[in-house]
Amino acid sequence: MESVAQEKGTLSIHTENIFPIIKKFLYSDHEIFLRELVSNAVDATQKLKQLTSYGEFNGELGELKVSVKLDKEAKTITVSDRGIGMTADEIKKYINQIAFSGAAEFVEQYKDKEGGKENIIGHFGLGFYSAYMVASKVEIVTLSYKEGAEAVRWECDGSTEFEIGPAERSERGTDVILHIAPDSEEFLSEFRLREILEKYGKFLPVEIEFEDKIINNPNPIWTKNPADLKDEDYLEFYKELYPYSEDPLFWIHLNVDYPFNLTGVLYFPKLKNDFQVQKEKIKLYSRQVFITDEVKDIVPDFLQLLHGVIDSPDIPLNVSRSYLQADSNVKKINGYITRKVADKLSEIFKNDREGFEKKFDDIGLFVKYGIISDDKFYEKAKDFCLVKNIDGKHFTFEEYREAVKDNQTDKNGNQIWLYTNDPKKQDAFVESAKKRSYDVLLLDTVIDPHFIGVLEQKLEKVNVKRVDADTVDKLIEKDITLESVLSEEQKEKAKVLFEGIMESKAASVQVEAMPTDELPVVITFPEFMRRMTDMQAISGQASMFGNMPMMYTVSVNANHPLTEKILATEDEAQQKELAKQAYDLALLSQGMLSGKALTTFIQRTVEVL
Ligand SMILES: Nc1ncnc2c1ncn2[C@@H]1O[C@H](COP(=O)(O)OP(=O)(O)OP(=O)(O)O)[C@@H](O)[C@H]1O
């Protein structure tokens, strides 16, 4: 065998092979080419403005807008700017050398000067070549701002060969002319170009003209000082972002420059109960260039219910998702936004409790979602999150503890918080609770089942039960026990009788001493079992309880006169009929009687009457 010598070397790349890859696969979305070329034109313009401010350019600036022109006949798209332009040497350096960024070089050169870094978009030195995703040939005609510069024309048909030479041009700036390839003719449409420009360029910092109209707002509010803005400005901007939406409830102006750069405005929309459809409304920008509205990895899940804009040059854009999640800047951004949002809510709560309560129907969903999904948010939100009772009164957790402490502590020292998720359906149970002067909360939103779980976990010695989880005296067990009118023997007889008439296998029967003003038979859903079923319904997956019907308990009131009467009935058939009637009444009050069972019940009732 041949022996292998130890060696070091440099990988070689053949441009002929790598170029097609850059051209076709640099970006997954071909429409990006326009974003890249317009960004370059904006950069060239910003650089000129900066050179003016540094005193390095003293000429006439003129009108500095960028323009995009479509020529359907010639099958070209031209992006023009009146920026710094390029000399022949600069073209050779910045354009001919792929991945050599003039933007990065400019930033490096002026890094210590104000605006030197902030205003420049490019940094990889690849964007220009995205033109070849849609063009078979690209021409550059440019004149540098430098004194005595000569106009240059560069052209390349997408092979690794280019031509460069003198050009006719007297105006400072650059035209980039794309000759659109046959497979990309979809871009030779005003509609399509306008759509792409509006998507990516709506807030670019230099005016962009297309078909004689300026398509962008170069000074969006997030770039301004909050002190200079009025409520109307925020509302107007919201309309600009989401033309068909209702006004938002309030907003937060984000502004950090250390340890990362981030600006933006986040709005709290009116959420109602349908928060799924509200997601993916936050738009992510980098130096006013639109990047994406998929902010999953940058913004915590629950904050995605918010609307608005985040602009940060520090979010790495051209990297994979898994990298993004692990990125320390992204984590810090996450934490910062969460804190800001919590602080804003806390501030409104403190300064305007009444207004906060009014808004809570909308923001409650959001706050609860945050509490469920983020411990840090819970720590702040526990002081302003509200619960509302069925009479419409709001309480913080601490206030509610205080309010129910005396009457709703059970014999084990646990506080029992009662709630209904459907006051109409559970009316009989709500009424029973009210007779005991218990307070009943209204927890009827989609995420309340989760929220309840978190409450119990976080609040010491608090149990939360739905009003129909048990008969009223068992919901909150106190030391007092009611005497039973029936003897043990009679109770057993009643149990056997009721078990005999029930068709459902999902029920168990118990006979117990209840107040006489309770119904003769009461149907309840044990809290634990019901929660399992609820959770399963929410998650949409079948579990080990897969096909099991909802378990319930049938409690026969040992102290109700009707129970006594049923037991005393001699005729067995008649006794069964009576028991059925009492049982059906219980089913009816839980809304569980339907179809044939309901018809039979109605007929039987008519006969009895
Ligand atoms: N319209 C233009 N006017 C002046 N110079 C330009 C223009 N377009 C491109 N350039 C020069 O060519 C360089 C390379 O552009 P390219 O788009 O490939 O990369 P970039 O903008 O530096 O970085 P990125 O890949 O992040 O866009 C730029 O940095 C700039 O110096």
The ligand as an ORCA input file, in Angstrom:
! r2SCAN-3c Opt
* xyz 0 1
  N     -26.298     50.859     -7.000
  C     -25.047     50.823     -6.531
  N     -24.331     51.959     -6.406
  C     -23.075     51.938     -5.926
  N     -22.414     50.827     -5.538
  C     -23.077     49.655     -5.645
  C     -24.404     49.583     -6.138
  N     -24.789     48.298     -6.127
  C     -23.736     47.579     -5.623
  N     -22.715     48.400     -5.337
  C     -21.411     48.013     -4.760
  O     -21.219     46.634     -4.927
  C     -20.999     45.996     -3.673
  C     -21.530     44.605     -3.697
  O     -22.946     44.609     -3.676
  P     -23.746     43.390     -3.149
  O     -25.195     43.672     -3.193
  O     -23.268     42.169     -3.851
  O     -23.284     43.255     -1.646
  P     -23.591     44.160     -0.359
  O     -24.682     45.110     -0.630
  O     -22.282     44.717      0.070
  O     -24.013     43.061      0.703
  P     -25.320     42.126      0.727
  O     -24.895     40.822      0.150
  O     -25.615     42.054      2.176
  O     -26.358     42.823     -0.076
  C     -21.701     46.899     -2.693
  O     -21.191     46.750     -1.399
  C     -21.396     48.270     -3.273
  O     -20.109     48.709     -2.923
*
